[in-house]
Amino acid sequence: MSRLSYHPKAFLTLKRNVPRGLANRTKVIMALEKKPSNAKEISEKTGMSYASVLHHLRLLENEHIVARKGGRPYIWELTGAGQQSLMEVWLHPANIL
């Protein structure tokens, strides 16, 4: 996976961004973009281990990129915070002439 194929929200400010972590966070974020889910569902969708999914969800939660809601099993969802893709910025109504 090249640098350009990582999701912009996968880059963390409080941790070192290594390629494997970026790739795994990209998978988690892309799964959550489709539908808010619990860690088990994300694990099944991405093919990652449950422990790895939970680890990356907690890293993303610390950076306010995802949030959990409800009781156990928590449903995780994107918060809207974090870096935006250039396409999101470009297509924003304020940027259209």
C-alpha positions as a Markdown table, in Angstrom:
| # | Residue | x | y | z |
|---|---|---|---|---|
| 1 | Met | 0.0 | 0.0 | 0.0 |
| 2 | Ser | 1.6 | 3.3 | -1.0 |
| 3 | Arg | 1.4 | 6.5 | 0.9 |
| 4 | Leu | -1.3 | 7.8 | -1.4 |
| 5 | Ser | -3.6 | 4.9 | -0.7 |
| 6 | Tyr | -3.9 | 5.6 | 3.0 |
| 7 | His | -7.0 | 7.3 | 4.3 |
| 8 | Pro | -6.2 | 10.9 | 5.3 |
| 9 | Lys | -7.8 | 10.2 | 8.7 |
| 10 | Ala | -5.5 | 7.3 | 9.4 |
| 11 | Phe | -2.6 | 9.6 | 10.1 |
| 12 | Leu | -2.2 | 10.2 | 13.8 |
| 13 | Thr | -0.6 | 13.2 | 15.5 |
| 14 | Leu | 0.2 | 11.6 | 18.9 |
| 15 | Lys | 1.8 | 8.4 | 17.5 |
| 16 | Arg | 4.4 | 7.5 | 14.9 |
| 17 | Asn | 2.7 | 6.5 | 11.7 |
| 18 | Val | 4.2 | 3.3 | 10.4 |
| 19 | Pro | 3.0 | 1.7 | 7.1 |
| 20 | Arg | 1.3 | -1.3 | 8.8 |
| 21 | Gly | -0.6 | 0.8 | 11.3 |
| 22 | Leu | -1.7 | 3.3 | 8.6 |
| 23 | Ala | -2.9 | 0.4 | 6.4 |
| 24 | Asn | -4.9 | -1.2 | 9.3 |
| 25 | Arg | -6.4 | 2.2 | 10.4 |
| 26 | Thr | -7.4 | 2.8 | 6.8 |
| 27 | Lys | -9.3 | -0.5 | 6.7 |
| 28 | Val | -11.0 | 0.3 | 10.0 |
| 29 | Ile | -12.0 | 3.8 | 8.8 |
| 30 | Met | -13.2 | 2.6 | 5.5 |
| 31 | Ala | -15.4 | 0.0 | 7.3 |
| 32 | Leu | -16.8 | 2.8 | 9.5 |
| 33 | Glu | -17.5 | 5.0 | 6.5 |
| 34 | Lys | -19.9 | 2.4 | 5.2 |
| 35 | Lys | -21.7 | 1.8 | 8.5 |
| 36 | Pro | -21.1 | 2.4 | 12.2 |
| 37 | Ser | -20.2 | -1.0 | 13.7 |
| 38 | Asn | -18.9 | -2.8 | 16.7 |
| 39 | Ala | -15.3 | -4.1 | 16.9 |
| 40 | Lys | -16.4 | -7.7 | 16.0 |
| 41 | Glu | -18.2 | -6.6 | 12.9 |
| 42 | Ile | -15.2 | -4.4 | 11.8 |
| 43 | Ser | -12.9 | -7.4 | 12.5 |
| 44 | Glu | -15.0 | -9.6 | 10.2 |
| 45 | Lys | -15.3 | -7.0 | 7.5 |
| 46 | Thr | -11.6 | -6.2 | 7.4 |
| 47 | Gly | -10.0 | -9.6 | 8.1 |
| 48 | Met | -8.1 | -8.1 | 11.0 |
| 49 | Ser | -8.0 | -9.7 | 14.5 |
| 50 | Tyr | -10.4 | -8.4 | 17.1 |
| 51 | Ala | -7.5 | -7.2 | 19.3 |
| 52 | Ser | -5.9 | -5.3 | 16.4 |
| 53 | Val | -9.2 | -3.6 | 15.5 |
| 54 | Leu | -9.7 | -2.6 | 19.1 |
| 55 | His | -6.2 | -1.3 | 19.4 |
| 56 | His | -6.6 | 1.0 | 16.3 |
| 57 | Leu | -10.1 | 2.1 | 17.4 |
| 58 | Arg | -8.6 | 3.2 | 20.7 |
| 59 | Leu | -5.8 | 5.1 | 18.9 |
| 60 | Leu | -8.4 | 6.8 | 16.7 |
| 61 | Glu | -10.6 | 7.6 | 19.7 |
| 62 | Asn | -7.7 | 9.3 | 21.5 |
| 63 | Glu | -7.4 | 11.6 | 18.4 |
| 64 | His | -11.2 | 12.2 | 18.3 |
| 65 | Ile | -11.5 | 10.6 | 14.9 |
| 66 | Val | -13.9 | 7.9 | 16.1 |
| 67 | Ala | -16.3 | 7.7 | 19.1 |
| 68 | Arg | -18.1 | 4.9 | 20.7 |
| 69 | Lys | -21.7 | 5.1 | 21.7 |
| 70 | Gly | -24.1 | 3.0 | 23.7 |
| 71 | Gly | -23.2 | 0.1 | 26.0 |
| 72 | Arg | -21.3 | -3.0 | 25.3 |
| 73 | Pro | -20.8 | -4.0 | 22.6 |
| 74 | Tyr | -19.9 | -0.4 | 21.7 |
| 75 | Ile | -20.9 | 0.9 | 18.3 |
| 76 | Trp | -18.0 | 2.9 | 16.8 |
| 77 | Glu | -18.6 | 5.7 | 14.4 |
| 78 | Leu | -16.6 | 8.4 | 12.7 |
| 79 | Thr | -16.8 | 11.8 | 14.4 |
| 80 | Gly | -16.1 | 14.0 | 11.4 |
| 81 | Ala | -12.8 | 15.2 | 13.0 |
| 82 | Gly | -9.4 | 14.4 | 11.6 |
| 83 | Gln | -7.9 | 15.2 | 8.3 |
| 84 | Gln | -10.2 | 15.5 | 5.3 |
| 85 | Ser | -9.4 | 14.1 | 1.9 |
| 86 | Leu | -8.7 | 16.7 | -0.8 |
| 87 | Met | -11.9 | 15.5 | -2.6 |
| 88 | Glu | -14.0 | 16.3 | 0.5 |
| 89 | Val | -12.4 | 19.8 | 0.7 |
| 90 | Trp | -12.8 | 20.4 | -3.0 |
| 91 | Leu | -16.4 | 19.4 | -3.2 |
| 92 | His | -17.4 | 21.4 | -0.1 |
| 93 | Pro | -20.2 | 23.9 | -1.2 |
| 94 | Ala | -18.1 | 26.8 | 0.0 |
| 95 | Asn | -15.4 | 25.9 | -2.5 |
| 96 | Ile | -17.7 | 25.7 | -5.5 |
| 97 | Leu | -17.9 | 28.9 | -7.6 |
